[in-house]
Amino acid sequence: MTIKAYGAHAGDRPLEPLDITRRTPGAHDVQIDIAFCGVCHSDLHQVRSEWAGTLYPCVPGHEIVGRVSAVGAQVTAYGLGDLVGVGCIVDSCKHCDDCDEGLENYCDHMVGTYNGPTTDAPGHTLGGYSQRIVVHQRYVLRIRHPEAQLAAVAPLLCAGITTYSPLRHWKVGPGHKVGVVGIGGLGHMGIKLAHAMGAHVVAFTTSESKRAAARALGADEVVVSRNADEMAAHSKSFDFILNTVAAPHDLDAFLALLKRDGAMTLVGAPASPHPSPNVFNLIMKRRTLAGSMIGGIPETQEMLDFCAEHGIVADIEMIRVDEINEAYTRMLKGDVKYRFVIDSATLAG
């Protein structure tokens, strides 16, 4: 079927209206009419070829929510009209150790929601800046939030799981002191989730003007990281730091804040490398510097259910699809609180 979408034909071209093709649902497929799609920094990196290997035409978007409009004969978990989501994964090998453990995000053959290999035309996956998507049922997620919150649920499919997964993996909970570096699309979710898990949350920002906003999100304390005295006051005191900043910066300043056996996990993905950290900051206190990438399908469902139970959604600004190029410009300036979401109905004109 041919549907309307928004994408780019080259890294130096603006996004524009496109007509794309979706496959007819197979036996295990779920067809979803997209209601809203969040705008992730990864979308911008990929569509502008800041990350290598972009295939064109590129239709970004991996924070997808909508309603089921058709199901294949073998689909049992979903029915017509169900509220569902699709995140960053639309396929994987389904039989490796990672897939068997529900960690499809680490499968060597994971297929991303856009720019991944597929037998569908045009030979690579096309994402959620579109009217409709067809996905194998394994990678579809149930949404239990009220429908009125649906647009603000969309960013949970990437920003939510990207921050939830490391918080869960490092067993964050009551009695833990947790830092969240950066108060953007990822960071604002990290603050909300760590707070809901019962941790004492300290938000780090380079901007004095974000103090009140960070507290409103659930931070117990706010540190302006440019202020050496404020940073020194927290030396060797954190159990865990979630670093969401997607630009190269000095990691040592934050590693020094970890207590013995503390860990800092990087979830921001800069287009160029961080300066290499000082090894002594790691070995002297048995600290860990780690990374984490989104989450598997079972954990993403767990995150969605946790957020529904705790009333957690993203803070969003709704845009029309034809405002996406302006939104990218604003996103680069940090001029959004905290996630743009496309109203997919505007694709129709």
N, C-alpha and C positions, 0 to 999 in steps of 0.2 A: 504494500500500500504506500502511496505517496502522501507525505505530510509536510507541514511547514516547520522550519527550524531557523536558527540563527547561528552563523558561524563565519569562519574566515577562510579565504583561499590561499593566504600566505601570511608569514609572520609579521610582515610590515604593512598588512592591509587591515582596515577596520572590519569588525564583524558586520554582517549584512544578512538580509533574508535569503534563505536557501530552501529548495525543495529536496527532501531526502526520502529514501525508501526504507520501510521497516518490513521485516519478514512476517509472513502469516504465522500465527502461533502454532507451534508444534505440540506434540502430545504432552510435554512437560512444561510448556511455556505459559506465562501469564502476560497478558496485554494490559498495559496501564495507560489510561488517559491522564496526562500530567497536569496537575493543578498549579504547582509551584516548583521552582528550582532555585536553590541557593547558589550564590556566586562565591566561589572559593579562590584563594590566591593561586592555587595550583592551576585553575582555569587560565589565568592570565599568563603564568609561566609557560604553559604548554602551547597555547594558541599563538603566542608571540615567539615561539622557538627559543625561549630562554633555557628550556630543557631540551636536550638533544633528542632527535628522532621524531619530531612532530610530523604527522601525516596529514595531508590536506585533500579535500576540505576538512577542517577541524570544527566539530561542533562540541563545545565543552559542556560541563554540567554533570556533577555526581552527587548532588544533594536533592534528590527527586522525591516528591510526594504526589499522590493522586489516587484515583479510584480504578479498580479492576473493571475492564470493559469486555474481556474475553478470557477464557481459560481453555487449555488443552484437555484432551480426554483423560489423561493420567493425573491431572492436578486435583488434589484432595484437600489441601490446606486453605485454599482461597476460593471465593465465589464472587459473582458479579456484584459490583457496588462496594466491595470491601475497601476500607482505607488502608493504603500500603505505601511503602517507601522502597527506594533503591539507592544504595550508597555507591561506594567506589568500585565495587566488584560485580561483574556480571557473568564470570565464568572462571573455572580453575580445572585442574586435572581430575579432581574428585577422588583420587586413589593414593596420593602420597601420604607420608606421615603427617604433614601439616594439615592437609584436607581432612584426614581421618580424625584429627584432634579438633576440628572446627576452627582451624587457623588458616583459612583459605588466603588470608592477606599475605602470608609468607610462602605460599605455594610458588615454586619457580615458574609455573605456567599460569599464574593468575592473569586474568584478562580484565583490564580496567574498563570502566563504563564509557570512556572515550579514548581514542588513540591506541586501542588494543587490537590484536589480530582476531579476525573473524571470517567465516565463509560468507557472511552477509555482505551485500554491496555497501560501500565501495571497496571492501577488503579490510577495513578497520572500523572499530566501534565508533558510533556517533552518540553523543551524550544528551543531557537533559534540557538543553536550550531548544526544546522541541515539543510538539504537541502530544507525542505518544512514544512509548518504548515497549519492546517485547523482550522478556527476560525469563530464563529458566527459573522454575519455582524455588529452587534451592537458595537463590540470591535475592528473593523478595522478602520484605520485612513487614510485620503487622504493626499498625499504628493504633494505639489505644488512647491517645489524647483526644479531647473534644475536637470536633471538626472546626470549630471557630479558631482553634490554635494551629491549624494545619500549616499555614505559611511559616510560622515561627518554629515548627517542628523540622522543616526541611534542613536547616544547617546542622541538626543533630546527626544526620547521616554521614557527615565527614567531620566537622568541627567537634561534634559531641563525642563520637567514638574515638577520635584521635586523642582526646584528652582523658576520656573515661578509661580506656584500656591500660595506659601506664599507671594511673591512680589505683586501679584494681590489681594490676600485676605486682606492684610494690606494696600492696596491702595497706593503703592509706585508710585511716580511720580515727576514732576518738583517741586523744592523747598524742597525736602526731602533729608536729609543726611542719607545715607544707608551704613552700614558696611557689608562686606562679609568676614567671617572667614574661612581661608583655601583656597588654590589655587590649587585644584586638579580637578578631573573629575566633581564634583558638583560645586565647587567654581568658576572655570573658566567660567562656564555657568552663574552663578549668577551675576558675574561682567558684562558680556556681556548684559544680560537681563536688569539689573538695569540701566545700562548706556543708553540702548535703550529706557527705560521708562522715561528718563529725569532726573533721580536722580543724586545727587553728591555722587559718589561712593568712599568709602575708603576700600581698601583691607588689611586684616590682615594676616600676615604670620610669621612663626617662623624663616624664612630663609632670611637673608640679600640678598642672591643671586637671590631671586625671585622679587626684586623690579622692575626691567626693564620689566620682563615678565608680571607682574600685570598691569603696565601702558599700555603695548601694547594691553592688553585685553580690556582696557577701564577704568581702575581705575584712578580717579582724584588724589588720594593720596594713599600712601602705608605706613603701620605702621608695624614695626617689634615688635611683641607682647612680646618678651622677654625684650624689652627696656622699663623700667618703666617710663622714662621721656616722651618717645613718646606716651605711653598709657595715661599718666596723662594729656597731652596736649589736649586730646579729651574727658575729663571727662564731663559727663552730656550733651552731644551734639548730640546724634544720635536719629533719629526718629525710626529707625528700624535696627536690625542686623540679618543677615541670617548666621547661624552657620552651616557650612557644615562638620565639622571635625568628623570623624568616630572613634575617640579614646577618652577615658576618659580624661577630663582636667578640669581646674578651670574655672567654669562659672562666678564666681563673678567678675573676672577681666574685663569681657565684660559687665555684667549687670550694673556695675558702670559707664559705658560710655553712658548709655541710659538717655535721658532727661525725665522729668515727662511724664507719659503715654506712654513712649517708649516701644517697644516690641522686644524681641529676640526670634527667632524661630529656633528650632533644626531640621535639616533634615538629619544629619549624624547619623548613627545607630551603636553605639559601641557594641562590643560583651560582654562588662561588663559595669556596671553603672558608670556615672559621680559621682564625689564627690558631696554630697548634697549642694546646694547653701545656702548662708546666707539669711534668710527670710527678714532681715532688708533691704537688698539691693532691695528687691521687694516692701515692704510696705512703705518705706520712700518717694518714688517718684511714687507710684502707677504704678510700672512697671509690665510688663507681660513677663513670660517665657512660651513659647508655643512649640508645635510640629506640624509638617505637613507631610503628607505621599502622595507622588506622586500627582495625580489629577484625577478627573473624566474624562470620555470620551469626553464630550463637551469641557471642558477646555483644554484637551490635543490637540484637534483639533484647538482650538483658539490659543494655543501656537505655533503649527506648522505653522499656517497661519501668525501669528505675526513674527515668525522667517523668513519665506519666504519673507514677505514684507520688513523686515529690513536687509535681507541678512545675517542672523545669522546662523551659523553652529558650530559644535564642532571642536576643534583642535584635530586631531587624528593621530595615527600611525597605519597603516595597517599591519596586520599579517596573516600568513597562520594558518589554524586551528591546525596544528601539532606543532605550536609554543606557544600554549596556556599555557602549564605548565611553560615555561620560562617567559611568560607574567605575570602570577600570581606572580612569584618570584619578578619580576621587579616592579609590582604594589605595593607590600608590602614595597618596598624600596622607593616608590614615584618616580620611574625612568620611568615616561611616561608624555609626554605633549600632551594632558591631558587625552586621552581616547584611549585604544586599540580597534580596530574594526577588526573583522574576515572577510576575503574575503571568502564567502561561496562556491565559485567555487572550492576552494582547498579541499573541502570535497570529491570531485570526484577522488582525487589522483594526 
